[in-house]
Amino acid sequence: MFTIYGRPNSSNVRKVLWLCAEIGQTDYQRIDCGRGFESCDTPEYAELNPNKLVPTFVDGDLVIWESNAILRYLAAKYGEDSIYPGDLATRAMVDQWMEWQTTTSNVGIRDLFFGLIVKDPSATGEDTLSKAHAQATQAMTLLDAQLAKTGAFVTGENFTIADCALGIFVNRWFSLPIDRPDLSALATYYDRLKSRKAFEETVIAGGP
Ligand SMILES: N[C@@H](CCC(=O)N[C@@H](CS)C(=O)NCC(=O)O)C(=O)O
């Protein structure tokens, strides 16, 4: 049995919980920690994850931090081939969108979340919010164009771990109190995700 450290309202923890539900891995232990819960700023936790962030995944002697690395491990170990394809070209597309999530699409939506929901004083300024909104809009417009091409999911007809990485932030985009341009492929995609029980129970239930 593996262990997931992290609060269930964290976006990066929810990615992992969502994938576990998708691939039928429900026999695990989850330990609440992070903002609003037990602090991660302890020597014991830093031994596991020197970033003192969540999630951290422990499977016997194996310890993984970085949510997308955890997704890859779980999908490769327990998932069907389609969720993290063995075919290298198809896999590269999944990896590409996961990298884009971490490095690019996350930035504006994260800053909006900190300004509007967490109300972190460093993120509530008008300029900061407006820059974050522009970044988030640009990223979601790009994703909308991709979805208009692929149809069902981020990389094509099959649900993959790129959807776990990005779907969390699509939920946040549609849940934040912000103006949103009409992005119809993205809205259809969000409806498609909401029809999945695993998404409903692990992502929607956790709020924005
Ligand atoms: N790149 C890391 C980011 C991890 C991260 O920023 N986690 C946030 C929650 S989403 C966190 O630990 N925040 C501080 C806390 O909850 O104590 C990942 O994908 O795992």
The ligand as an ORCA input file, in Angstrom:
! r2SCAN-3c Opt
* xyz 0 1
  N       5.716     21.482     -8.803
  C       5.186     20.955     -7.559
  C       4.405     22.076     -6.869
  C       3.933     21.667     -5.500
  C       3.184     22.778     -4.808
  O       3.381     23.980     -5.104
  N       2.308     22.403     -3.882
  C       1.540     23.393     -3.151
  C       0.056     22.961     -3.103
  S      -0.669     22.859     -4.700
  C       2.017     23.456     -1.718
  O       2.632     22.534     -1.203
  N       1.745     24.578     -1.045
  C       2.136     24.784      0.326
  C       1.319     24.031      1.330
  O       0.221     23.543      1.040
  O       1.795     23.954      2.468
  C       4.283     19.752     -7.882
  O       3.721     19.712     -8.986
  O       4.162     18.838     -7.046
*
